[in-house]
Amino acid sequence: MKAIVCKEWGLPDTLVLEDVPDPQPGPGQVVLQVKAAAVNFPDVLIIQGKYQYKPALPFTPGNEVSGVVLSVGQGVQGFKAGDKVIAFSAHGGFAEQLLVPAAALMPMPPGMDFDTAAAITLTYGTSHHAVVDRAQLKAGETMLVLGAAGGVGLAAIEIGKALGARVIAAASSEEKLAVCKEHGADVLINYGSADLREAIKAATDGKGPDVIYDPVGGEYAEPAFRSIGWRGRYLVVGFANGEIPKLPLNLTLLKGASLMGVFWGEFVKREPKANLAGMMQLLGWLAEGKIRPHISARYALPDTPRALEAMAARKVTGKVIVKP
């Protein structure tokens, strides 16, 4: 089979397309024919050795996949050859086939297409864990989403609206904000041209948002946190800006506010039942039309480095998909 291989830590242009042996399932394992693999910002970090964990070199990046079961190993129950499934794996997704533990699989709901199936796990799982589990956003509250046009940002907007909240979307261009509006944002802030603190103040009548969802970090974190409402919850989701901010902790005291870390991958490992419940709620909202993944581009397997370069340059809205 063909696979994208990371042989050395570096930028996307260091990745290579190679022929590698077809995987064989061991006990408890399943081999999938990959139909679609989503590209996520952690993929950009992991190939540089900058993510929370480092796979042993060489490895194939990509962790969010949909496909068809080709074969199952000894002891696997509940899945058989021909089943359509969604998989979340530590890595290995940017390839024609993927070897995963059966525990990492979820049946695709009837009627779902492969691209949507590949786009719903990480971004929506992350945002559901953040907004519903960590922040416990309530109907009638206000949530500010930074980097709102990205995959997790759009997911956060839709989840906030599904919960009955008012959502303020902040992004760096009018084009990105137009996508946010299509996905339900009530108020739009272009922090590429507007003063973020003044815009937040105007959008909340000076009260500040109840929840701030921040997958960006960098220069926007402190002005956003200074604008948070009383008893506000600030969700630390990621650092797409590339800079980890240093927030003055006296702000938590002055606002009675909470800083909340969001690490969905660890949540999945430590609290699998809670994650499964969240995924079931997401699939219900998908069936009701309350959430709908925005797929802005599709790439062939050899063009995976181009997809990762677009993600690194923050030129992606919603999700991009690799189609082996």
C-alpha positions, 0 to 999 in steps of 0.5 A: 500500500501507499502511505505518507511517511515522516522520516525526520522531524520537519515541515510538511515538505519533508514528508514522503510518499512510499510503498509500505507493507500492507498491515496485518491484524493481530489480536483485537486489531482491525485493518481498514481501507481508508476512504477519507482522512481529515487533516488537523492542526496537531498533524502539523505539530506532530511531524515537527516533534512539537506535539504532546507526544512523539511517535517513533520515527518513521511513522505515518501522520493522520489520526481521524479516519473513515473507511471500510473494514478489510480484516479483523484479528483474533477476538474482535467482536462487533466488526467484520469485513465490509463494515463502514466505520469511523476510527480515531488513531494515534497516527497512521491515517494518511495511507491507503490502509490503517491498522487500529485497535477495535476499541478505536472504532465506531460504526458509521451511522446509516446514510453518512458519507465518508467525508463527513464521518472523517470530519466529525471525530476530533474537531467536534469531539474536542469542542463538545468536551470543551463547551459541554463538559468543561465549560458547561455552557448554558442556554442564554449565556454568551460564548466568544470563539477565537479562531472561529473559522477553523475546524474546532472553531466552527464546531464550537459555534454549532455546539453553542447554538445547539445548546441555546447560547449566543455565540460571538465569532472572532476571526482574521478576515471577512471571508472567514467570518462569512463562513462563521455566519453560515454556521450560526454565529450571532455576532462577528468580530474581525480581529484583523482590523478591529480592537478586540477588547472594544469589539467584545465590550460592544458585543456584550454591553460591557458585561463580557462573555461567559465562556471564551473558546481559545484554540489560537493563543498568542497575542489575542489571549490576554485582551480576550481574557481581560474582557471575560465576564464575572465567573467566566470560563476561559477554555485553553484549547490550543496554540494555532498562533504558535505562541503560548501566552503568559496570562496575568493570574490576577485576572482570574481573581478580579473576574472570579474566572476559571482557566480550563484546559482542554485535551480531548485525546487524554479525555478519551483515554481516561473517560471513554464512557463520557466521550462515547456519550458526547459522541452520541449526542453529536451524532444526534445533533448531526441527524437533526441538522444542528451541526454540519461539518464544513469541508473546504477542500479535498486532496489526493494522498500524494498532495497531503503535504500541501494540505498540511501546509495550508493548515500550518499557514492558517488558510483553512476554513473548517476541515480539509480531507485527504482521499486515498 
